């Protein structure tokens, strides 16, 4: 029987055990897709604040002094309505340094997709290999969300093989672009979550532009 030190961590991609110093501090989602300073917002207080006559007077006064409405409301949001939950973004120590470096090329492909807003016409111009890298980047990020810590995903080999174009497992990815129908008030809350149904499980992961759901049932 092998006994591991308490500080040992199991990489969720390669499956090997490493000391804490050999694990990477990876962002989920990537830092450059909006995961920089995750905040909590008091929605009830927000409605009260922006319907307050004293706040309206404050806004009018600042507008008269040449400040922009965007800067004024942004300052109110930052100082009165939001509380920083993850000042450096959501991070996890679920991958070893080698695996995190390996996934870097997938993240680069996803960033191209992100920067083009997932526009179908633009994406159709990508090489087939790049499209698979984008898909694998999205699958890989679900390895790091806390809610999936105990899940034995069957797409590990698909991610680990850079040349693989076939995945016949149970997990499907569905996503929507953020807009006012999918994202309350356009707040772009970067969240993770899990919902369990009789049919299976749904995991959620989002960034500044997209909301992803990973499901093991149709």
N, C-alpha and C positions, 0 to 999 in steps of 0.2 A: 504493500500500500504506500502510495506517494503522498507525503504531507507537504503542503505548500505553506509558505509564510503568509501571514495575514495580508501583507502588502502586495501579494501577487494578484495580477489581473489577467483574465482570459480575453484575448483579442476576439472580437465577434466575427472577424472575417477569416483569419487563418486558423483560429482555434487554439493557438499556443498560449502559454502562460508567460507573463513578463512582470518585471518589477515595475513599480509606479513610475520610475524615471524613464523607462523604456516605452511607456505609453504616451500617445500624443493627446494634446488638448484640442480636439476637433470641434468645429462649430456645426450645429445642425439647426437650420440650414446654413449654407456658407456665409461668412461675414459680409462678403460683397453683394449679397442678395437681400440686405436689410437687417441682418442679425448682428447688430452692433450694440444697441442699448435697449433692452426689452423692458417695457414699463407696464405697470398696471394702471388702469384708468377707472375712476369712480364715475360711472355714467350718470347716476342720480345727481351727484354734485355738479356734473358738467351741464346738465339741463338747467339746474337752478342758477348756475353761474351766468350762462349766456342768455338767461331771461331776466337777469337782475338789472334794474334801472341804474344802480351805481356802477355796474360793470359797463353798461352802455355809455354812461357819461365818461368813464375812464377811456373807453375806446375812441369816443368822439374827440376828447381832448388831445389824445396822442395823434389822431389823424390830422388835427389842426396844426400840430407841431411837425408834420411832415413824415411821420412814421407810416409804413405800409400796413394794411390790414393783415396781411399774412404774418408779418413780424409781431404785430400786437397779439393776435390770437395764439400764435406759436408760443409767445412768452407766457401768456395766461395758462396755456396748456402745460407748459414745462414747470411753472412755479406753483400753480394752484391745483391742478387736476391729476397729475401723473406722479407715480412713485416708481422709482427705478428698481426692477426686480433682478435684472442681470446686466450690470453696467458694461460688461465686455461682451454681451451677447450670450445666448444659450450655448453651453459647451459640455462635452462629456469626455470621459477617458475610457472609451470602448474599443479603440483600435490601437494596435502597436504602431510605432513610427514608420516601419516599413510598409505596412498596409495603407496607412494614411497617405504616404508618399505615392504609392501605387494608384490610389484613387484620385490623385491630383489631376491626372489627364482627363478623367471623367468629369471632374468639377469644372475644368476649363471648357469642355464641350457644353456643359450645362449653362455656363455663364454666357456663352454665345446665344443659346436659346433664350435665356433670361433677358439679355440686352436687346434682342429682337422682338420681345414681348410675345414669343411663341407664335408669331405670325405665320400661318400655313405656307404662304407663297415663299417666304424667306427660308423656312425650314426645309421645304422641298428642294432647295438648292444645296443642302448639306450632303456630303458624302454619306453613303449608307453606314459606313463604319462609325461616323460621327453621331448619327442618329442612335445607334446602339449604345454609344458611350453616354449619351444624354439619358437614355432609359436606365442604364446601370447606375448612373450617378443618383437618380431619384430613388431607386431601390436601396442603394447603399446608405442613404441618409436615414432610412428607417431603422437601420441597425443601431443607431445611436440614441434614439428617443427613449426616455426612461420607461414609458409605458410598455415598451416591447422587450424589456430586459429578459423576461423569461420565455420569450417566443423562439421556437426552433424553426426559423425560416428555411424554406427549401430552395431559395434562389442564390445561396452562397456560391455554389460552383459556377453559376451563370455570371456572377459578378467577377469572380476571381479569374475567369478565362477571358482575356482581352479580345480574343477572336471569336468567342461564342456568339452565335446569332439565333440560338434556339433555347427557349425556356418553356417547359411544359408543366410547370408547377401550379400551385393552387392560388397564388397571390396575383391579383390584378391591380393596376394603378389607374385611378380615375382622377381627373383634375379639372378645375375651372379657373378662369382668370378672375382676379378680384374686380368687382364693381359694386355698386350700391345694392344689388340684389343678393350678392353672395357675402358681403362684408358690411356689417352694421355701421352706418355713417361713414364708410370709407376709412375706418380707423386703422386698417392694416395691422391688426393684432397678430403677431407671430406666435402661433400656439402649437402645441402638440396635444394629442388626446387619444382616447380609446373608448369605443363603445362595443359592447358584447350583445349579440342577438342570438336567437335560437339557431339561426343558419350559420353563424360564424362571427368573425371579428372585423371591426373597421378601425384602422389607425389613421390619425390625421397629422399632417405636417404642413406648414405653410411658410412662405416667404413674402417679400414685398409685393409680388405680382401674381402668385398662384397659390391655390389651396389644393393640396394633394390628399387623396384617400387611398389607403392600401387595404384591400379586402380579400378574404379567402372564400368568397362566395359570389355568384353573379349579381 
